[in-house]
């Protein structure tokens, strides 16, 4: 698959979730721990219809790391979470088993 190798996809663990009050769509501000080498990165995600803050704290998620910085409402979004749109809302893509934070997806 040509070009896939250009995306830096990593696994991290959600450590903090808050409401992103100034986002255009109802969204969470999410802090994700990508391990010692990368650290904690922030993102904003409109997953409030599918998840409560408590349900995603501690969840391992997959994110695109090399998307640049964008301000979404009050959040400095540094990564983009991967998910699937369903009839009832977005579902986050997660590893089947627990892995080391910062692990690269290939």
C-alpha positions in Angstrom: 0.0 0.0 0.0 1.8 3.0 -1.3 2.0 6.0 1.1 0.9 4.1 4.3 4.4 4.2 5.6 4.3 8.0 5.7 1.8 7.9 8.5 3.2 7.5 12.1 0.5 5.5 13.9 1.0 4.8 17.6 -0.8 3.3 20.5 -1.3 5.4 23.7 -3.4 5.2 26.8 -6.0 7.9 27.6 -5.1 9.5 30.9 -7.4 12.5 31.2 -10.7 13.6 29.5 -12.5 16.9 29.8 -15.3 18.7 27.9 -14.0 20.9 25.1 -16.5 23.7 25.7 -15.4 25.9 22.8 -15.5 23.2 20.0 -18.1 23.7 17.3 -19.3 20.1 17.8 -19.7 18.6 21.3 -16.2 17.1 21.9 -13.8 15.9 24.5 -10.3 17.2 25.2 -8.3 14.1 25.6 -4.8 13.6 27.0 -3.0 10.4 25.8 0.2 8.9 27.2 2.4 7.6 24.4 5.2 6.5 26.7 8.5 8.0 27.8 10.0 8.7 24.4 6.9 10.6 23.0 5.1 11.7 26.2 1.6 13.0 26.6 -0.2 14.5 23.6 -3.6 16.2 23.4 -6.4 15.8 21.0 -10.1 16.8 20.6 -12.6 14.3 19.5 -16.4 14.5 19.0 -17.1 11.1 20.6 -19.5 12.4 23.3 -22.5 10.5 22.0 -20.6 7.2 22.2 -18.4 7.5 25.3 -18.4 9.0 28.7 -15.1 10.4 30.1 -14.9 7.6 32.6 -15.4 4.9 29.9 -12.3 6.0 28.0 -9.8 6.8 30.8 -7.4 3.9 30.8 -8.4 2.8 27.3 -5.6 2.2 24.8 -6.3 4.0 21.5 -4.6 4.4 18.1 -3.6 7.8 16.8 -1.9 9.4 13.8 1.0 11.3 15.3 2.3 13.4 12.3 -0.8 15.5 11.5 0.5 18.8 12.8 -0.9 21.0 15.5 -4.4 22.4 15.2 -6.5 24.3 17.8 -10.0 22.9 18.2 -11.9 25.1 20.6 -9.8 25.2 23.8 -7.7 22.2 22.9 -4.3 22.2 21.2 -4.8 19.0 19.1 -1.5 17.3 18.4 -2.7 13.9 17.2 -5.7 12.4 15.4 -7.6 9.4 17.0 -8.7 6.6 14.7 -12.3 5.5 14.8 -15.1 4.1 12.8 -18.4 5.9 12.2 -21.5 3.8 13.1 -25.2 4.6 13.2 -25.0 5.4 16.9 -21.7 7.4 16.8 -18.0 6.9 16.5 -16.2 3.8 17.8 -12.5 4.2 18.7 -10.1 1.7 17.2 -8.2 -0.1 20.0 -5.6 -2.9 20.1 -7.0 -6.3 20.9 -4.5 -6.8 23.7 -2.6 -4.4 25.9 0.6 -3.2 24.4 3.4 -0.8 25.3 2.5 2.9 25.0 4.2 4.4 22.0 4.2 1.1 20.0 4.1 1.7 16.3 1.4 0.4 14.1 2.5 -1.3 10.9 
